[in-house]
Amino acid sequence: MIVSILVWLGTLVFGAAFVLGYFLLVTRRIAAEAERAVPPSGKFLALGNHRIHYVEQGEGRPILFIHGLGGQLHHFRGTLFSQMGEGFRLIALDRPGSGYSTRPAGFAGTLTEQAELVRQFIEAMGLEKPLVVGHSLGGAVALTLALEHPEIISGLVLLSPLTHLETEVRPEFRSLYVRSGWQRRLLANTVWVPTSLKYAPRTLAFVFGPRQPTKDYATVGGGLSGLRPSHISATSADLVAIERDLGAIEARYEEIRMPAGVIVGTADRVIDYRLNGQSLVGRVGGIELELVEGLGHMPQFSEPRRVAELVRRIAGRAFPASLPAGERPSDGPSVEI
């Protein structure tokens, strides 16, 4: 009897090890192919134990772009940079753990931690009061930066931003909501990467819908770079960390007094545009809301010219000295549909 049990246990352990080994090899192969398709494309900046990957283009007044959950710097470099025109120094970074930026042990990824790291990046790069553009979770980071370090930036542009804490995790994100760090690392190095590849069409339909993803999203948009263990583990950690301080941050939006704009789509499946976009009017002083019918969660891909126009418009308010006196936009709130 005991021998039978030991044989059964041994078979079970061997089977589990075989399955884990298989997924480890598959994950490494997919990750290697992803790195060949979308290699590091910028420079690296050491900030303490962090190594931040970033790209920059152009000269002039600085605009800093912060991507959302599961994203990376190509969400801007491959879409908006070419639309912005001259007169701006455009910088996009990979948030800690995302893309090719590292995420050291002990970094939970709370909004205040990420905002503090962005502050350090701004100072280290010598950016003089940049305009900050944040997409999705990057919008929450940008808002936190405006609250915690308002003196270091000139204004905000929020693209489909996450601004309010929801009561429960949406079904599409539950598989990534893993609190345990070791469990995240195990899943990221085994099943998460091949599963993400398998369900990529469904994920893109959810994120871009009802619009279609751009044909070159996998490479120019950086989509394939998400098929790496470090990236997907950081995405899970960021998802868990949101709840730690977003509630406290959203209670303080009335304190923000700087040029600001937000663009959000009525067909966004990732966030509720009313809760996360319209609700900012009347709370963030002088904010300009652009509500787009039928737009999903990725305006920088679906409406790059419209987004670039908004960024330039808010830049005109954030950097008024760069415009003739008669052409400086007013600071009053507005809503455009």
C-alpha positions in Angstrom: 0.0 0.0 0.0 2.7 2.4 1.0 4.8 1.5 -2.0 1.8 2.2 -4.3 1.3 5.6 -2.7 5.0 6.5 -3.1 4.9 5.4 -6.7 1.8 7.5 -7.3 3.3 10.5 -5.6 6.5 10.1 -7.6 4.6 9.9 -10.8 2.6 13.0 -9.9 5.8 15.0 -9.1 7.5 13.8 -12.3 4.4 14.8 -14.3 4.3 18.2 -12.7 8.0 18.8 -13.3 7.6 17.7 -16.9 4.7 20.1 -17.5 6.6 23.0 -15.8 9.7 22.3 -17.7 7.8 22.2 -21.0 6.2 25.6 -20.3 9.5 27.0 -19.1 11.1 26.1 -22.5 8.1 27.4 -24.5 8.1 30.7 -22.5 11.8 31.2 -23.2 11.4 30.5 -26.9 8.5 33.0 -27.2 10.3 35.6 -25.1 13.5 35.3 -27.3 11.5 35.7 -30.5 9.7 38.7 -29.0 13.0 40.3 -28.1 14.3 39.8 -31.6 11.2 41.3 -33.0 11.1 44.3 -30.7 14.6 44.9 -29.2 15.6 47.8 -26.9 15.4 50.9 -29.1 16.5 53.7 -26.8 18.9 54.6 -24.0 19.1 53.5 -20.4 19.2 55.7 -17.3 20.2 54.4 -13.9 18.0 55.7 -11.0 19.1 54.0 -7.8 18.3 50.3 -8.3 16.2 51.0 -11.4 17.4 51.0 -15.0 15.0 53.0 -17.0 14.7 52.5 -20.8 13.6 55.6 -22.7 13.5 57.2 -26.1 13.6 60.8 -27.1 13.2 62.8 -30.3 13.3 66.4 -31.3 14.2 69.7 -29.6 12.2 72.3 -27.8 9.8 72.3 -24.9 9.8 68.9 -23.1 6.8 66.5 -23.3 7.0 63.3 -21.3 4.8 60.3 -22.2 3.8 57.6 -19.6 2.2 54.4 -20.8 -0.5 52.3 -19.2 -0.9 48.8 -17.8 0.9 46.3 -19.9 2.1 48.9 -22.3 5.5 50.3 -23.1 7.1 53.3 -24.8 6.2 52.2 -28.3 2.6 53.1 -27.5 3.7 56.7 -28.1 6.9 56.5 -30.2 5.2 54.5 -32.9 2.1 56.7 -33.1 2.2 60.2 -31.7 5.8 61.2 -32.1 5.4 61.6 -35.9 2.3 63.6 -35.5 3.6 66.2 -33.0 5.6 68.4 -35.4 8.6 70.6 -34.5 9.3 72.6 -31.4 9.1 69.8 -28.8 11.5 67.4 -27.1 9.5 64.2 -26.9 10.5 61.6 -24.3 8.7 58.3 -23.6 9.8 55.8 -21.0 9.1 52.2 -20.0 7.7 52.2 -16.5 9.5 49.9 -14.0 9.4 46.3 -15.2 7.6 47.1 -18.4 9.3 47.0 -21.7 13.0 47.0 -21.0 13.1 48.9 -17.8 14.0 46.9 -14.7 12.0 46.5 -11.6 14.1 45.9 -8.4 12.9 43.8 -5.5 11.0 45.8 -3.0 9.4 48.1 -5.6 5.6 47.5 -5.2 4.6 49.8 -8.0 2.1 52.0 -6.1 1.1 55.2 -7.8 3.1 57.3 -5.3 6.2 55.1 -5.9 5.9 55.4 -9.7 5.3 59.2 -9.5 8.4 59.6 -7.3 10.5 57.6 -9.9 9.1 59.8 -12.7 10.1 62.9 -10.6 13.7 61.5 -10.4 13.7 60.8 -14.1 12.6 64.4 -14.9 15.4 65.8 -12.7 18.1 63.4 -14.0 17.2 64.2 -17.6 17.2 67.9 -16.9 13.6 68.4 -18.2 12.4 71.9 -17.4 8.8 71.5 -16.2 7.6 69.1 -18.9 4.0 68.6 -20.1 3.1 65.0 -19.0 1.0 62.8 -21.2 -0.4 59.7 -19.5 -2.4 56.8 -21.0 -4.6 54.6 -18.9 -2.7 53.6 -15.7 -0.1 56.2 -16.9 -2.8 58.8 -16.5 -3.2 57.8 -12.8 0.6 58.1 -12.4 0.5 61.5 -14.1 -2.3 62.7 -11.8 -0.3 61.5 -8.8 2.7 63.4 -10.0 0.6 66.5 -10.3 -0.5 66.1 -6.8 2.7 65.1 -5.1 5.2 67.2 -7.2 3.2 70.0 -8.9 6.2 72.2 -9.1 8.1 70.0 -11.4 5.6 69.8 -14.3 3.7 72.3 -16.4 0.5 70.5 -17.3 -1.3 67.2 -18.0 -2.8 65.4 -21.0 -4.7 62.2 -20.0 -5.6 59.6 -22.6 -8.3 57.1 -21.6 -7.1 57.6 -18.1 -7.6 55.4 -15.0 -8.7 58.0 -12.4 -11.0 56.2 -10.0 -10.9 52.9 -8.1 -13.6 50.4 -9.1 -15.2 48.1 -6.5 -13.9 44.9 -8.1 -11.4 43.7 -10.6 -12.9 43.3 -14.1 -13.2 39.7 -15.4 -10.7 40.4 -18.2 -8.0 41.2 -15.6 -8.7 38.6 -13.0 -6.2 36.0 -14.3 -3.4 38.6 -13.7 -4.6 39.6 -10.3 -2.0 37.7 -8.2 -0.9 39.1 -4.9 1.9 36.7 -4.2 5.3 37.7 -5.7 6.6 34.2 -6.0 3.4 33.0 -7.6 3.7 35.9 -10.1 7.2 34.9 -11.0 6.2 31.2 -11.4 3.3 32.0 -13.6 5.2 34.6 -15.6 7.9 32.1 -16.4 5.6 29.2 -17.3 2.0 29.7 -18.4 1.3 33.4 -18.7 3.4 34.1 -21.8 2.1 31.2 -24.0 -1.5 31.9 -22.7 -1.1 35.6 -23.6 0.0 34.7 -27.1 -2.9 32.3 -27.5 -5.5 34.8 -26.5 -3.8 37.9 -28.1 -6.6 38.4 -30.7 -9.2 38.4 -28.0 -7.1 40.8 -25.8 -6.6 43.2 -28.7 -10.3 43.2 -29.5 -11.1 44.1 -25.9 -8.5 46.9 -25.7 -8.9 48.4 -29.1 -12.6 47.7 -29.7 -14.8 48.7 -31.4 -11.9 50.0 -33.5 -9.4 47.6 -35.1 -5.8 47.3 -34.0 -3.2 48.9 -36.2 -1.7 46.3 -38.6 1.8 46.9 -37.3 0.9 46.9 -33.6 2.9 43.8 -32.9 6.2 45.5 -33.9 5.9 49.3 -34.4 3.4 49.4 -31.5 5.6 47.2 -29.4 2.9 44.6 -28.8 5.2 41.6 -29.0 7.5 43.0 -26.2 4.7 42.1 -23.7 5.5 38.4 -24.3 8.3 38.4 -21.8 8.2 37.1 -18.2 9.5 40.3 -16.6 7.0 42.4 -18.4 4.0 40.3 -17.6 5.0 39.9 -14.0 5.3 43.7 -13.7 1.9 44.1 -15.3 0.4 41.8 -12.6 2.2 43.7 -9.8 0.9 47.0 -11.1 -2.6 45.7 -11.3 -2.4 44.7 -7.6 -0.8 47.9 -6.5 -3.5 50.1 -8.0 -5.8 49.6 -5.0 -3.2 50.6 -2.5 -3.4 54.3 -3.1 -5.7 55.2 -6.0 -8.6 55.8 -3.6 -6.5 58.4 -1.6 -5.3 60.0 -4.8 -8.8 60.4 -6.4 -10.0 62.2 -3.3 -7.5 65.1 -3.9 -8.2 66.0 -7.6 -9.5 69.4 -6.6 -5.9 70.3 -5.6 -4.7 70.2 -9.2 -4.4 73.6 -10.7 -2.5 73.5 -14.0 -3.4 73.3 -17.7 -5.0 69.9 -18.4 -6.8 68.0 -21.1 -8.4 64.6 -21.3 -9.6 62.5 -24.3 -11.8 59.5 -23.7 -14.0 57.4 -25.9 -17.7 56.5 -25.2 -17.0 52.9 -26.4 -14.1 52.2 -24.1 -14.4 48.7 -22.8 -11.4 48.9 -20.4 -12.6 51.9 -18.3 -15.9 53.6 -17.7 -15.6 57.0 -19.6 -18.1 58.7 -17.3 -16.3 57.7 -14.1 -12.7 58.1 -15.4 -13.1 61.0 -17.8 -16.2 63.1 -17.4 -16.0 63.1 -13.7 -12.8 65.2 -13.8 -14.6 68.2 -15.2 -15.3 70.5 -12.3 -12.7 68.8 -10.1 -9.4 69.4 -11.9 -9.2 73.1 -12.5 -9.5 74.3 -16.1 -9.5 70.8 -17.6 -10.5 70.4 -21.2 -12.5 67.3 -22.0 -12.7 65.8 -25.4 -15.3 63.0 -25.6 -15.1 60.9 -28.7 -18.1 58.8 -29.8 -17.3 55.2 -30.7 -13.7 55.4 -29.6 -12.1 52.6 -27.6 -9.2 52.5 -25.1 -6.3 53.3 -27.5 -6.8 56.8 -28.8 -3.1 57.3 -29.6 -3.5 54.4 -32.2 -7.1 55.0 -33.4 -7.0 58.8 -33.4 -3.3 59.9 -33.4 -3.9 63.2 -35.2 -6.7 64.2 -32.8 -4.6 63.2 -29.8 -1.6 65.2 -31.1 -3.8 68.2 -31.6 -5.0 68.0 -28.0 -1.4 67.6 -26.8 -0.3 70.7 -28.8 -3.3 72.7 -27.6 -2.6 71.9 -23.9 1.1 72.6 -24.6 0.1 76.0 -25.8 -1.4 76.6 -22.3 1.4 74.9 -20.4 4.2 76.7 -22.3 2.5 80.1 -23.0 5.8 81.9 -23.5 6.3 79.9 -26.7 3.2 81.5 -28.3 2.5 85.1 -29.3 0.4 86.9 -26.7 -2.7 87.0 -29.0 -2.5 83.2 -29.6 -2.3 82.0 -26.1 -5.3 79.7 -25.3 -7.5 80.5 -22.3 -7.4 78.5 -19.1 -11.2 77.9 -18.8 -12.7 74.5 -18.8 -14.3 73.1 -21.9 -16.0 70.1 -23.3 -15.8 69.0 -26.9 -17.6 66.1 -28.6 
